[in-house]
Amino acid sequence: MNKPVVVIGHRMGQGFNVQRGIESVGGTAIVIEGMGADMRLGDMMQEHQADLGISFCGSGGAGAITAANDYGYIARDHLRTIGEGITAIRDGIEVLGFGFMDTEELGSELTKVWLQTHAND
């Protein structure tokens, strides 16, 4: 199985802690740099043929909803916990919209679950 490619779009141009968590368990992480990066999530997912997108903003919805509207990704927004993200991945969601949660644990746990869920792909 290939390692997942995960694109991170953070409203404030961050996401480097999540990146470290993703890479610590074998994923490839791409952080979109610059302010408003969450709004470019779908574009970057398309460009990099990503397996998963993570959007961060105050509400937890804008980037995920935009990626879904622009490209038809299956999205779940307004997530607030790692557990909600895990459930979303197990439900087949491709784009996760979180409030500001730039933590290594979030990146590593979501990637581990993605690897388990897609082990037979």
C-alpha positions, 0 to 999 in steps of 0.5 A: 500500500502506498503512503497517504498524501495529505494536504493541509490548508490552515487559514493562518498559513500554519499546519506544521505540527500536523505535518510532523504528526503525519510524517511521523507515521509514514504519510506525506504531508503538504502544507499550503503556505500563506494566509487563507490557505484553507480556501486553496485546499481543493486545488492543491488536493487535485494538483497532488492527487491527495488522499486526504485533505485537512482544513483549519479555520475558526469555524472549521468549515470554509476550506472543506466546504469549498473543496467539496463544492469545487471538486466533489470531495466528500467532506465533513466540517465543524470537527472539534476533536480527534475522535470526530476526525477518526470517525469521519475517515472511517466513514469514507470522508476525504476532506476534514474541516477542523477548528484550529487544532494544529497538533502532532497528535491530530496528524499522527492519529488521522494518518494511522486510521487512514492507513488502517482503513485503506490497508486493503486498497 
